[in-house]
Amino acid sequence: MTTAILVLAAALTVQSPGAGAGNEPAQTGAGTAEARPEDKIVCKRVSERGTRFTKRVCSTAKQWEQQRRHNVEVTREMQQSNGSAKAGT
């Protein structure tokens, strides 16, 4: 669990807030009423490594889901590489 939190915190600090901005469609002035659910901004408290304080991080729901999937994949790769190293000893 703490590994997943550390991976999430590290990934969020590396990811710039403007990342992927070029992939999103341009918004028109009156288009805010038709916003898609995945474009909704969601803010979360994320613990920082080396301190007990948390930091507020805001991203779209789609970005949070992409980050979650990335973290699951990184955690899986780390666990598999550690497991294969132990099997050889």
C-alpha positions in Angstrom: 0.0 0.0 0.0 2.8 2.5 0.9 4.6 1.6 -2.3 1.5 2.5 -4.3 1.2 5.8 -2.5 4.9 6.5 -3.0 4.6 5.7 -6.7 1.6 7.9 -7.0 3.3 10.8 -5.2 6.4 10.4 -7.4 4.4 10.3 -10.6 2.4 13.3 -9.7 5.4 15.4 -8.9 7.0 14.4 -12.2 3.9 15.1 -14.3 3.5 18.7 -15.2 0.1 20.3 -14.8 0.0 21.2 -18.5 0.9 17.8 -19.8 -1.5 16.6 -22.4 -3.0 20.0 -22.9 -2.5 19.8 -26.6 -4.6 16.6 -26.9 -7.7 18.2 -25.5 -10.2 19.9 -27.8 -10.5 23.7 -27.6 -13.4 25.0 -25.5 -15.8 27.6 -26.7 -17.1 30.4 -24.5 -20.5 28.9 -23.9 -19.5 25.2 -24.0 -19.1 24.9 -20.2 -22.7 23.7 -19.7 -22.0 20.8 -22.0 -18.8 19.6 -20.2 -18.2 15.9 -20.2 -18.0 14.0 -16.8 -14.4 13.0 -17.6 -13.4 16.7 -18.0 -14.6 17.6 -14.5 -11.8 18.8 -12.2 -11.2 16.6 -9.2 -8.9 17.7 -6.4 -7.3 15.2 -4.0 -5.0 15.3 -1.1 -1.7 13.4 -1.8 0.9 12.6 0.8 4.4 13.8 0.1 7.4 11.6 0.6 9.5 12.5 3.7 6.8 14.5 5.4 3.5 14.0 7.1 1.9 16.9 5.3 -0.3 16.5 2.2 -0.5 18.5 -0.9 -3.6 19.3 -2.9 -3.5 18.1 -6.5 -6.2 18.9 -9.0 -6.6 17.0 -12.3 -9.5 15.9 -14.5 -11.3 12.7 -13.8 -9.8 11.3 -17.0 -6.2 12.2 -15.9 -6.8 10.6 -12.5 -7.9 7.4 -14.2 -4.9 7.4 -16.5 -2.6 8.0 -13.5 -4.2 5.2 -11.5 -3.8 2.8 -14.5 -0.1 3.9 -14.9 0.5 3.3 -11.1 -1.0 -0.1 -11.2 1.2 -1.0 -14.2 4.4 0.3 -12.5 3.6 -1.5 -9.3 2.9 -4.7 -11.2 6.2 -4.4 -13.0 8.1 -3.7 -9.8 6.5 -6.7 -8.0 7.3 -9.0 -10.9 10.9 -7.9 -11.2 11.4 -8.3 -7.5 9.7 -11.7 -7.6 11.9 -13.0 -10.4 15.0 -11.9 -8.7 14.1 -13.8 -5.5 13.2 -16.9 -7.4 16.8 -17.1 -8.8 18.4 -17.1 -5.3 
